[in-house]
Amino acid sequence: MNVKIINKSENALPHYATTGSAGMDLRANIEQPVILNSLERTVVPTGLYIELPVGYEAQIRPRSGLAIKKGLSIPNAPGTIDSDYRGEIGVILINLSDTPITIEPAERIAQMVIAKYEVIQWEETDVLAESERSVGGFGSTGKS
């Protein structure tokens, strides 16, 4: 699938690092380092603008290495870029560690996964089909 992209950053286009990669790294499009204090949030621009086909979304997810090593995450993970959005992709980052984190220009800050989705139509009813789980909620499928 071809996807139109505008790159207003100096960074290379996102790409798959290996043939089995689901996500592509997004890089910070900033001129100076940004310091993110403990529990602080910020939006980091990427300089990227995309045109996805209807029926697809871009999911913005944390990078596992940054999460484990620095405590850097995405509070609304996965963030969704809808197919009709044409603005710059910005990544909401949060510092979950107890020390400040420095985000460097061109640093890999998140990953983007392109995913297909279905558009549904609601069918109102008064009865739902029975299932093995039924109304069991949080933790109800765990085995002792």
C-alpha positions in Angstrom: 0.0 0.0 0.0 1.3 3.5 -0.9 0.7 6.3 1.6 1.3 10.0 0.8 3.6 11.7 3.2 5.0 15.2 3.6 8.3 15.4 5.5 9.1 18.9 6.8 11.9 17.6 9.1 15.5 17.0 8.4 15.0 13.3 9.4 14.7 10.4 7.0 11.2 9.0 6.4 10.0 6.4 8.9 10.9 2.9 7.8 10.6 -0.7 8.9 13.9 -1.7 10.6 13.5 -5.3 9.7 11.3 -7.4 7.4 9.2 -8.5 10.5 8.8 -5.1 12.0 5.2 -3.9 12.5 6.1 -0.4 13.5 8.3 2.4 12.1 10.2 4.7 14.4 9.2 8.4 14.6 11.8 11.0 15.4 11.7 14.3 17.3 11.6 17.3 15.0 13.1 19.8 17.5 16.0 22.2 17.2 17.1 22.0 20.9 16.9 19.3 23.5 13.7 19.2 25.5 13.9 18.3 29.2 10.9 16.5 30.6 10.6 16.4 34.4 9.1 13.6 36.4 5.4 13.1 35.5 5.5 16.0 33.0 3.9 15.6 29.6 4.6 17.4 26.3 3.8 17.1 22.6 6.9 16.5 20.5 6.5 17.4 16.8 7.7 15.0 14.1 7.5 17.2 11.0 5.4 14.5 9.3 2.0 14.8 7.6 0.3 11.8 6.1 -2.7 10.9 4.0 -4.0 7.5 5.0 -6.7 5.7 3.0 -10.2 5.4 4.6 -10.3 2.3 6.6 -6.8 2.7 8.0 -5.3 4.5 11.1 -1.8 5.2 12.3 -1.3 4.0 15.9 1.4 5.8 17.8 2.9 3.6 20.4 5.8 3.9 23.0 9.2 2.5 22.1 9.9 -0.4 24.5 13.5 0.5 25.0 12.7 4.1 26.1 10.0 2.8 28.4 12.2 0.3 30.2 15.4 2.3 30.2 14.1 5.8 30.8 10.5 5.6 31.8 9.4 7.5 28.7 5.9 6.6 27.5 2.8 7.7 25.7 -0.1 8.4 28.1 -2.9 7.8 25.5 -1.2 4.7 24.0 -1.9 3.9 21.4 -2.6 7.3 20.0 -4.7 7.3 16.9 -4.1 9.3 13.7 -7.4 9.1 11.8 -7.4 8.8 8.0 -9.0 12.2 7.6 -6.4 14.1 9.7 -4.0 16.2 7.7 -2.1 18.0 10.4 1.4 17.4 11.7 1.9 14.2 13.7 2.7 15.1 17.2 3.7 12.6 19.9 2.4 13.1 23.4 5.2 11.9 25.8 5.2 11.5 29.5 8.1 10.9 31.9 7.1 8.2 34.3 10.5 8.1 36.0 11.5 10.0 39.1 14.3 11.9 37.2 14.3 14.4 34.3 14.6 12.9 30.8 16.3 14.8 27.9 14.8 14.4 24.5 17.4 15.1 21.8 16.8 16.4 18.3 16.2 13.6 15.8 15.8 11.1 18.7 13.5 8.1 18.1 10.6 8.9 20.4 7.8 6.5 19.4 6.7 4.0 16.8 3.9 4.1 14.3 1.9 1.1 13.2 -0.5 1.4 10.3 -3.7 -0.7 11.0 -6.9 -1.5 9.2 -10.2 -0.9 11.0 -13.8 -1.6 10.4 -16.6 0.9 10.4 -19.7 -0.5 12.1 -23.4 0.2 12.3 -25.1 -0.3 15.7 -28.0 -2.7 15.9 -30.0 -1.9 19.0 -31.4 -4.9 20.8 -32.7 -5.9 24.2 -30.9 -9.3 24.4 -27.3 -10.4 23.7 -26.2 -13.9 22.9 -24.9 -16.0 25.8 -21.2 -16.6 26.1 -18.9 -18.7 28.3 -17.6 -15.6 30.1 -21.0 -13.9 30.3 -20.8 -10.8 32.5 -17.4 -11.6 34.2 -15.3 -8.5 34.3 -11.8 -7.6 35.3 -9.8 -10.6 36.3 -12.7 -13.0 35.7 -10.8 -15.2 33.2 -7.8 -15.9 35.4 -7.1 -19.4 36.5 -6.0 -20.2 40.0 
